[in-house]
Amino acid sequence: MQLLYNDNIISISAMTYLYFTTHHIKDGKFSLLRIHRGHGKEIRPEDIDEVEFLSPFDKEIKRAMMHSINSPTGLLKVALPCAITMACCPLFLSLQPWLIYVLWTDLGVDVKSLNVNDAIRSFLTPSGLVYAIMFGFVFQSVALKQGEVRKRFLYQIGLLGELTAMTSKVHMSPDDKMEVYRSVKDECIQMTFQILNRPLSQFHHEPTIHTKESLYGILDRLRKVDVNDISAKVDVVLMNKAITIVVDLIGVDYDKLAGFRTRLHPLQWIILESLGLCAYLGILMVDGKSYRFELVIAMITVFSIAMLCYIVSDLDQPFAGFFKIDMLPLFNVINRSETAHKIAFYEAAKKADIPVETCAAEGTNMQVLDEK
């Protein structure tokens, strides 16, 4: 009995020692994350939250983009042409008695016996036709522009997503993979900066030098892939595809991205608003034999012109308003590249036999991992 008791005590002590040596205390609290010494560290990459991937400038750009989507200021800019139309129409309505006096009463014409509808009809027909043609031209222009911007935007995002996925499958060193993921992130941040269309002085942080030449650095990293090995046939195909993607992204002239920030010329807005208000002025001169009927017709015309102006203004801004282009694919690519970067960081730390917690806490950079 005493021997059995001693065996139980030894077993419990051994299990207790094993349990507490495979767990650790973190931030003053007991952590259930196991510690495996040596080369067999079983730390999940998604648990590495301290790895620096987004620079302060990147975080500021991303935050500004998220706050600018349907912000009050952006919606006010979209609704400005509609508000101008709504403000001008009551002014034209107040001018109706004065126009009637100047055109007929002052000349001694009896307004009650005058049939003005025949004369107004000859004015409203060409005026409405000109307004309809002008609105159709402007609407088609902004709709095609938004479609082209959406097509180009999704195409570039798709290429960046493919580049991230292919890099994770190519046999490259972890530090080279991390540089490619950072380059993908930098290109996404650059696109976001183009969409925001703000001067650099409005931001509190400066962009890193790495951001300006990120895509060119990918070619240097891909050049290091060993393609002479017989088992590297898949790597050759993936690398050629990745190089094609990088060359395509580099070949995108930023003039082609001008649609991200181009807007209708103010002269076009003046012409569109003037034609609409002229048609509204003709509606005010119609004699309906009832002021209620005339008021209803005027209100319908006002709301029609205002809504048409709003639709054109909304489509004119591709990344704002209610008919905007969804920015979620861009943020998804950034998140996927960040996750892949954490995995590569974990692989580099494991290869260098450096504790992942130590790398993250002390900010171990790529040079330290390379030297190891």
Phi, psi and omega in degrees: 000317179297322179295319178295322179296318179294322178296321179295319179298318180294319180295315180296319179296319180294318179294320179296316178297317180295322182293313184282341176275345177259006175230168184213165178264128182230125179056038178078003181235152179285126182256139178273003178283121185287148175247120176248121185282153177086217186274347186262053181284127183253059179254126182287141180297329181289348177276353182271091184266348186271356182291126182280115180242312179267127177285166177303323177294320178297316180296322180293319178296315181296319179294320179295322179293320180292325180280337182278346180286113180054041173284160179304321179294318179295320179292326177294322177295321179294320184274000183299312178300322178296319179293323178296319178297315180296329180281327182282329184297315175299327177296317177294325179295324178289340179275353183301311179300321180294320178295320178297320179294315183292320186279330186230306187297319181294338179266005178082017180272134178283111184293326183294325181268000183271132175261089185278347185297325179296319179289322180292327181300320180290342177269319185292325183298305178291327180295314178294325179294316179297318179296319180296319179294316180295316180295318178299320179295313181293318180298316179296323181296311182289327179293317177294323179295316179295321177297320179292319178296317179298318180297314181292320181297310180293328178295314179293320179297320177297319178296318179294322176295319177296321180296321177296315181294318181292322180297323180292340181261343180280142178281089177238164175291150182302323181291326175294320177298319180297322178294322178295317180296322177294324178294320176298316178298318180297322178294322177295319178295322179295319176296319178297321178296321177294323180291319180296324177056051178241148176293151183296336181291343180281351180260148183279336183247155179263145177291150179284158178296330181298331183292326187285333183235037187289315184293325179293330179290336179295321180298322178294323179289320180292334180293340181277352181291132180279111182254005180275342180291143181294327182278006184258026181295319178294321178298323180296315180296313180295321181293318178298319178294319179296320178296320177299319179295316181296316179297321178295319179292321178293325182287352178287109177288140182291348172293331177289338176269008179295337177296341177295333187231357179284146180226168176298144178291142179304329178296324177296321177294320180297317179295316181296316179293320181295317179296320178294318180290328176294319176296321178295322178297322177295323177296324181294334183275354180289135178265106181263004181062013179201124182291333177293316178297316179297323179292320178296315179298320179295318180294319178298319179295319180299311182294326178296312180295319181295317180293322177296318178295323180293318180299316179296317180294323179293315179290337181289340179246097189297331186250023177216167180084195183264344176254043186272165174275133183289129179269000183300320178301324179294315179294327178295320178296319178297317180294320179293320178294327177292318177297315178296325178295321178296319179296316178295322177297319177297317179295320180294319179293321179293321179293323180276358180060042177249131178303133184296323179296323180292319179298315184290320184288321183268359178069042180299126183263184186291327181295321180296317180294322179294319180295325178294000000 
